[in-house]
């Protein structure tokens, strides 16, 4: 039977409304943007193939043509959650997305206990630290490109690239990323030092500072949903669950 145009429209709307990804994740993002500074945070990450737990800064909605800037702290849940990935993304003048990455394979799991992660972002360098030990310092064109304010975010998600993150381990779900606290210090380019501005202990969800994500992106096997972000015992919790599961909002 020949279908008319209205039938096709109804099918499209139904698919758009009811299609969903097989998993749910959690993300929060800042209401403000900052240019340079130091972020310090104490986190316990996720263990499980396919899954990632992160903190990152990003600007991709700039009025500047072809501008994308991003700095990542990512922990891969595979292989006992011992791989800490440091990433930067920028666009070149032709709009091509460029990527620099260093994965550090530690001799301990980042999911068994809390560790302190630090990201220093200045006009001269970007540096990553864990428990006070510097693990990477980047200078040059990637850093020079990081010259407009960025949001900062936490998220827990699943990549659709098993060659990178491993096969998805559903037996590890629900899985949780815990953030005990996060602090931000601004950077003074004249004195070359940092000044503490605020610290969030996550005794409650500060709506003046954060919003909860409710979207997804290509290459991501989760839909970010608000119920997978909650405060529990003075900690921010970001959950990865199967879509059929229901997580009580706390």
C-alpha positions, 0 to 999 in steps of 0.5 A: 500500500502506498503511504502518503507524506503524513504517514512518513512524518508520523513514522519519523516523529515516533522514531525520534520520540521513542528511539533511545540509546541502550545505556544512560549516563550522567553529566554536569556542566558549568553555568560560567566559562573561565579563561585559564586557571587551575582545577583540582578535584578528588575523584573515584572513577569507574571500573568496567569495559567500555566506560569512561569517567571524566573531567574536561573543559570545552568551548565549541559554540564560539562565534569564532569560525571553526573554533573548538578547544577542549582539555580532558582528564579521562579514565578508561574503565577497562583493564582495572581502570588503570589508564589515565588519558590526557587529551586536547582537541583543537580546530586548525584554520581549515576546520579540521579537528586535531587531537593530541593524547597521552595515555598513562598506564598506572600500576594501580586502579583509579576505581578502588580509591579516591585520588586528587587530579589537577589540571593547570591551564595557562597561556604558556602550558597545560599540565596534568597531575595526579596526587601531586605528581605531574604526568604531562605538560603540553606547550605550543600550538595546541596551548596557543589555541586555548585562548578563549573562555571554556565551560568545565564539565564532569561526565560518565559515558560509554564510547562506541569504539571498543578498540579504544575502550574495550567491550562494554561490560554490562555486569559492572553496571550500575557503575558510579563516578564519585566526586568528593570536591572540586576547586578552581583557582584563577591565573594571573599572567603578570605574576604567573601564579594561581589564586583560589576562587571557590571550592565545591564540597558537594554537600548539595547540588549548586544550581548557581554553578551547575546544570545537568546534561540531557543530551548525547553525541555521536560515538556515545552509547549513553543518553545523558539523563538528569536522574543519573546525577545526584548527591549522596553522602557529600559526594557528586555521583554520576551513574552509568546504567542500562536504559531499562533500569530506573535510578531513583533521583536523590 
